[in-house]
Amino acid sequence: MTTAAAPPATSTAPTARAVWTRTRGIALAVVLLLVGAVVLAAVRSTERHGALDPRSADPTGSRAVAELLAERGVTTRVVGTLDAARAAAGPDTTLLVAVPDLLTRGQQTALHRATAGSGGRTILVAASSWSVERLAPGVVADPADSLDTTLAPDCALPEARRAGSADTGGNRYTTTRSGAQACYPSDRLATLLRLPAASGGDTVVLGAPDILYNDRLDKQGNASLALQLLGSRPHLVWYLPSLSDDSAADNADGESFLDLLPSGWLWATLQLFIAAVLAAFWRGRRFGPLVPERLPVAVRASETTEGRARLYRKANARDRAAAALRSATRTRLAPLVGLPAAQAHTPEALLPALSARLTGEGQDLRSLLFGPPPGDDTALIALTDQLDALEREVRHS
């Protein structure tokens, strides 16, 4: 009887192919989500290109109002830096700040100092609480926007009365400053404020930019209101704040990156975090203790064996099938040769007992009962036949 090396341990760890099969659906979903986000960002960036820019003919640009003003003798000049905007402030100039919320606290304070005594007009477009309290002291922005887009003037301001209803619905404001004119109210809160200054100038706080858009200029009284507000002086300076302006760093006043983000982004991040926590709790919930289920019918052993064999074959697991066949054979042979069940899988105990029981020519019992797994299906079938023959011989010896 020859000896052979013990069979190698069978690994139960999932293979790379199995891991890929399980996770490829999730990976595909993540890739599609990223591609969709990139495409959506690209489309939106194209749509919003030139928003509130008097040189842009896009639907959200403002070229139409600039050309109408030019026909009335009002010159329009676009500036992109705080220094240029401050230098342009004067009694014969209207300074329009397109996106006040892009300015840092220091920039807002510096701009207010330059415009407060200039004697000209300053127009703040859709300024939120982040910027309006520094650019127009005494004005407070309401947290809730107007639910209506088109509103009636309902005030004594001549420009508003001549224009009539306009699309000013957006940010809503309240003020404690005396002499202020509140127009286009929504639930008794103004969406347009005119604040006179001691220098003879004024500040106009506009709740929404719609009356300046190319595709909204011909609606309601938008064109009339826009031309009157922007054309009160012979010169219009259109300030488009930019994050690349060097004055943002010079006037940062120790502001962090989070301070530069609009408050809405922080609230959105908090909401996403809360949603992620709730989703984690929902996915990890238990419906109750595990309840064992009794089978409605008895399953025959032959059916169980056949089903297990099919699973082994589908997974190409000849090593596990051979290990199961050898283990079952050793378990049945041990009591036949007078060994306890605990020693059935010990070669040093089982093989000598079998050799003493068998007669005739010796065979390689170690390779048969403890050998390596078969290399193909034919070898597995041959192993099965040899195990059956060995068990029959031991039973009849």
SULNORZI-V195200 format. One record per backbone hydrogen bond with DSSP energy under -1.0 kcal/mol. CO is the residue of the C=O (numbers start at 1). NH is the residue of the N-H. E is the energy in kcal/mol with one decimal. If there is no record, write none. Layout:
co->CO nh->NH e->E
co->CO nh->NH e->E
//
This chain:
co->15 nh->19 e->-2.4
co->16 nh->20 e->-2.3
co->17 nh->21 e->-2.3
co->18 nh->22 e->-1.9
co->19 nh->23 e->-2.0
co->20 nh->24 e->-1.7
co->23 nh->27 e->-2.7
co->24 nh->28 e->-2.4
co->25 nh->29 e->-2.1
co->26 nh->30 e->-2.4
co->27 nh->31 e->-2.4
co->28 nh->32 e->-2.5
co->29 nh->33 e->-2.3
co->30 nh->34 e->-2.5
co->31 nh->35 e->-2.7
co->32 nh->36 e->-2.6
co->33 nh->37 e->-2.3
co->34 nh->38 e->-2.4
co->35 nh->39 e->-2.6
co->36 nh->40 e->-2.7
co->37 nh->41 e->-2.5
co->38 nh->42 e->-2.4
co->39 nh->43 e->-2.6
co->40 nh->44 e->-2.7
co->41 nh->45 e->-2.5
co->42 nh->46 e->-1.8
co->43 nh->47 e->-2.3
co->44 nh->48 e->-2.5
co->48 nh->51 e->-1.7
co->50 nh->53 e->-2.0
co->53 nh->56 e->-2.0
co->53 nh->62 e->-2.5
co->56 nh->63 e->-1.8
co->58 nh->61 e->-1.8
co->59 nh->215 e->-2.0
co->60 nh->52 e->-3.0
co->61 nh->214 e->-1.8
co->62 nh->66 e->-1.5
co->63 nh->67 e->-2.2
co->64 nh->68 e->-2.1
co->65 nh->69 e->-2.0
co->66 nh->70 e->-2.0
co->67 nh->71 e->-1.8
co->69 nh->74 e->-2.6
co->70 nh->73 e->-1.6
co->75 nh->236 e->-3.1
co->77 nh->238 e->-3.3
co->79 nh->240 e->-2.7
co->81 nh->85 e->-1.7
co->82 nh->86 e->-2.6
co->83 nh->87 e->-2.2
co->84 nh->88 e->-1.4
co->90 nh->93 e->-1.6
co->92 nh->235 e->-1.4
co->93 nh->121 e->-1.6
co->94 nh->237 e->-3.1
co->95 nh->123 e->-2.8
co->96 nh->239 e->-3.1
co->97 nh->125 e->-1.9
co->99 nh->102 e->-1.7
co->100 nh->103 e->-1.7
co->104 nh->108 e->-2.5
co->105 nh->109 e->-2.4
co->106 nh->110 e->-2.4
co->107 nh->111 e->-2.5
co->108 nh->112 e->-2.2
co->109 nh->113 e->-2.0
co->110 nh->114 e->-1.6
co->111 nh->115 e->-1.7
co->112 nh->116 e->-2.3
co->115 nh->118 e->-1.0
co->120 nh->202 e->-1.6
co->121 nh->95 e->-3.2
co->122 nh->204 e->-3.2
co->123 nh->97 e->-3.0
co->124 nh->206 e->-3.1
co->128 nh->131 e->-1.2
co->128 nh->132 e->-2.8
co->131 nh->134 e->-1.1
co->131 nh->135 e->-2.4
co->132 nh->136 e->-2.3
co->136 nh->139 e->-1.6
co->138 nh->176 e->-1.5
co->140 nh->174 e->-2.2
co->149 nh->169 e->-2.5
co->151 nh->166 e->-2.0
co->153 nh->184 e->-2.5
co->157 nh->161 e->-2.4
co->158 nh->162 e->-2.4
co->159 nh->163 e->-1.7
co->160 nh->164 e->-2.4
co->165 nh->221 e->-2.4
co->166 nh->151 e->-2.5
co->166 nh->168 e->-1.8
co->170 nh->146 e->-3.0
co->172 nh->142 e->-3.2
co->173 nh->190 e->-1.2
co->174 nh->140 e->-3.0
co->177 nh->180 e->-1.1
co->181 nh->194 e->-2.1
co->183 nh->191 e->-1.5
co->183 nh->192 e->-1.5
co->186 nh->189 e->-1.2
co->189 nh->186 e->-2.9
co->190 nh->173 e->-3.2
co->191 nh->207 e->-2.8
co->192 nh->183 e->-3.1
co->193 nh->205 e->-2.6
co->194 nh->181 e->-2.3
co->195 nh->203 e->-2.3
co->197 nh->200 e->-1.5
co->201 nh->197 e->-2.7
co->202 nh->122 e->-2.1
co->203 nh->195 e->-3.3
co->204 nh->124 e->-2.9
co->205 nh->193 e->-2.1
co->206 nh->126 e->-3.3
co->207 nh->171 e->-2.3
co->209 nh->212 e->-2.1
co->210 nh->213 e->-1.3
co->216 nh->219 e->-1.5
co->217 nh->223 e->-1.1
co->219 nh->222 e->-2.4
co->221 nh->225 e->-2.4
co->222 nh->226 e->-2.7
co->223 nh->227 e->-2.6
co->224 nh->228 e->-2.0
co->225 nh->229 e->-2.4
co->226 nh->230 e->-2.5
co->227 nh->231 e->-1.6
co->234 nh->75 e->-2.1
co->235 nh->94 e->-2.8
co->236 nh->77 e->-2.6
co->237 nh->96 e->-2.7
co->238 nh->79 e->-2.4
co->239 nh->98 e->-2.6
co->242 nh->245 e->-1.3
co->245 nh->248 e->-1.7
co->246 nh->250 e->-1.5
co->247 nh->251 e->-2.1
co->249 nh->252 e->-1.1
co->262 nh->265 e->-1.1
co->262 nh->266 e->-1.0
co->263 nh->267 e->-2.1
co->264 nh->268 e->-2.3
co->265 nh->269 e->-2.3
co->266 nh->270 e->-2.2
co->267 nh->271 e->-2.3
co->268 nh->272 e->-2.2
co->269 nh->273 e->-2.2
co->270 nh->274 e->-2.4
co->271 nh->275 e->-2.5
co->272 nh->276 e->-2.3
co->273 nh->277 e->-2.2
co->274 nh->278 e->-2.4
co->275 nh->279 e->-2.4
co->276 nh->280 e->-2.0
co->277 nh->281 e->-2.2
co->278 nh->282 e->-2.4
co->279 nh->283 e->-2.5
co->280 nh->284 e->-1.6
co->300 nh->304 e->-1.9
co->301 nh->305 e->-2.7
co->302 nh->306 e->-2.4
co->303 nh->307 e->-2.6
co->304 nh->308 e->-2.5
co->305 nh->309 e->-2.3
co->306 nh->310 e->-2.1
co->307 nh->311 e->-1.9
co->308 nh->312 e->-2.3
co->309 nh->313 e->-2.4
co->310 nh->314 e->-2.7
co->311 nh->315 e->-2.1
co->312 nh->317 e->-2.9
co->316 nh->318 e->-1.1
co->317 nh->321 e->-2.0
co->318 nh->322 e->-2.7
co->319 nh->323 e->-2.1
co->320 nh->324 e->-2.3
co->321 nh->325 e->-2.3
co->322 nh->326 e->-2.6
co->323 nh->327 e->-2.4
co->324 nh->328 e->-2.2
co->325 nh->329 e->-2.2
co->326 nh->330 e->-2.7
co->327 nh->331 e->-2.1
co->328 nh->332 e->-1.7
co->329 nh->333 e->-2.2
co->330 nh->334 e->-2.0
co->333 nh->337 e->-1.3
co->334 nh->339 e->-2.8
co->340 nh->343 e->-1.4
co->341 nh->344 e->-1.3
co->343 nh->346 e->-1.3
co->346 nh->349 e->-1.1
co->346 nh->350 e->-2.6
co->347 nh->351 e->-1.8
co->349 nh->353 e->-1.0
co->350 nh->354 e->-2.2
co->351 nh->355 e->-2.3
co->352 nh->356 e->-2.0
co->353 nh->357 e->-1.1
co->354 nh->358 e->-2.1
co->363 nh->365 e->-2.2
co->364 nh->368 e->-1.8
co->365 nh->369 e->-3.0
co->366 nh->370 e->-2.9
co->376 nh->380 e->-1.7
co->377 nh->381 e->-2.4
co->378 nh->382 e->-2.3
co->379 nh->383 e->-2.3
co->380 nh->384 e->-2.0
co->381 nh->385 e->-2.2
co->382 nh->386 e->-2.3
co->383 nh->387 e->-2.3
co->384 nh->388 e->-2.2
co->385 nh->389 e->-2.5
co->386 nh->390 e->-2.4
co->387 nh->391 e->-2.3
co->388 nh->392 e->-2.3
co->389 nh->393 e->-2.2
co->390 nh->394 e->-2.3
co->391 nh->395 e->-2.0
co->392 nh->396 e->-1.9
//
